[in-house]
Amino acid sequence: MKKAVTSLGLIVALSPVASVFAQDDSNFYLGGRFGVSTLTDACEAGDCGSNDDVAGGLILGYDFGNNFSIESTYDYLGRFDTAFTGVNAGAGDLTALTLAPKFNVGVTDLTDIYGKLGLAWWNWNSKVGTGDVDDYTILAALGVDHRANDLVNVRLEYQYLPDMDKDYFDADNHLITAGVTFHFGRHSEPEPVVVEEVVVVEEVVVVEEAKKYVFSEADEVELFAFGKSSLSDGAAQHLEPMLKRLQDFEESTAIIIGHTDSVGSEAFNQKLSEERAQTVANYFIDNGIAAERLSVTGEGETNPIASNDTEDGRAKNRRVEIESPEFVYEEM
């Protein structure tokens, strides 16, 4: 009991020093454990019978709330028969007092695996006159610790005390226990309140009016060379307004119609009007406009807007019409 009181005194003394590392959830805890203890290498000179016994003990610690604790245990490790060479040690009781840092690693929000590496003071109390033997050794332990609620943790631990070697006594101890600890003053952090901000975005419906462009030689717009379907050098500047509309508004579409005068055969003029309309469409496609947004047709000489009997009339009839219908879009 004196050793247990000493261990408690050490924990209390160390807690102000380590409080530099403590968090709001730091707390003292107290508990107990129960399990099976095994004493090995204690039968050098004969058969000692079973080397297993029931064990139990107390747990005392301080949790600094950042996966680090200082922990002490006081355990009755069992009663065992021994047979050391040249010594009639017989049966005796083994106890141990440990002090070690405890390091936790989270597996889930509530469950940790942990390890301990520290010191153990052990005592062997023989009942046949050889007397008590006690000394210090290394403590090593691994375990699983689960937080059941704000007050209670449950754990499963394996503890190893090697090289308990003093005078005639020389053995190792293995201890497997299940335990429970009570954490005083610990509390769960409240769930954060998530405030959803609703942003109302007003949508403005805009109607874009229809646009129509007519390019004819009568207006001194030479999209094509005479009798050819390839674009002239200056064609791009005339097509730019319609191209910009198509690029700026993905809802917009365009209808491209080619026309000719009556000079030449009807078949030639029909083919030429179709090729010229397609050339204009290809210009838009090459500048990023999807082909499905464009409608292309040629009407040859069938739809004149002036007389083909005069040069001025024929110039007006040699034209390309581009019409973009009205469309609606939403503006944020």
Beta strands, then each sheet from edge to edge (+ up, - down):
strand 1: 27-40
strand 2: 52-63
strand 3: 68-81
strand 4: 91-106
strand 5: 111-126
strand 6: 132-147
strand 7: 152-166
strand 8: 169-184
strand 9: 204-208
strand 10: 211-216
strand 11: 254-258
strand 12: 294-298
strand 13: 319-324
strand 14: 327-331
sheet 1: 1+ 2- 3+ 4- 5+ 6- 7+ 8- 1+
sheet 2: 9+ 14-
sheet 3: 10+ 13- 11+ 12+
end
